Amino acid sequence: MLENGGAGKTVALQLRDRILTLLTETGVRPGEKIPTEAELKETFGGSRPTIREALKLLEQDGVVRVEHGRGRYLTAAGSLHVDRPITKFESITHMAAHYGYALENKVLSIQEEKPERDIARLMELSAEQTVIRLERLRLHGREPLVYCVDFVRRDVVSDRIFDVDWSGSLLDVLEGYGARPRMSSAKVRAQMLPDDVVLRHDLRDFGPALVIEETTFTDAGVPVNHAMDFHRGSHFAFSLLRK
């Protein structure tokens, strides 16, 4: 049965994902008809409006196409499954687990400060507002895999910054203050770690990094965090689906 929740997903989003899994497991090929609304209701339960909403999401994603009077059909894009889409919004902890890494978070520094102009603009902050700058290193065993710098809106965190446990998931911390991010706007580039970071934290062997710089937003569209995550290039790879 479908349940409301699922790490913040609506029931329709949960059902969309389950339909995708069903199409993969049953071997539906591009151009072939997918199960009808009635068949999906029998398989998953739920209401017909929710099933229609999930199917509409698949249509918007280009996974299925509708032929009026005939039914819904799987598209070529719907049959392609990338290993780890770079567009997937998730915590670094969950992403790393996909690659078989159990990360330990080391807090390198934390402070409250006035943000630089570009970060203030991206986070829609006034000249008087401050951010919490959080610098962390993610390690698998003793091996550093991800270097992270986060800027968190200070007005979101009501506690003193040293009373907060920053060693876990930042998404979970923000959820505790009613401001969990649900989406982000991001850009990606290849870059070496800055020289001062390499020297300060003894990261000479880190090598080239894939940097994901993103601003995260709540469901209400409030930017609550700006992050720069340097993923060690020798350990991570992301996939793209172009259409």
Summary of the structure (lengths in Angstrom):
residues: 243
radius of gyration: 21.0
end to end distance: 33.1
largest distance: 65.7
contacts: 642
relative contact order: 0.12
helix: 28%
strand: 30%
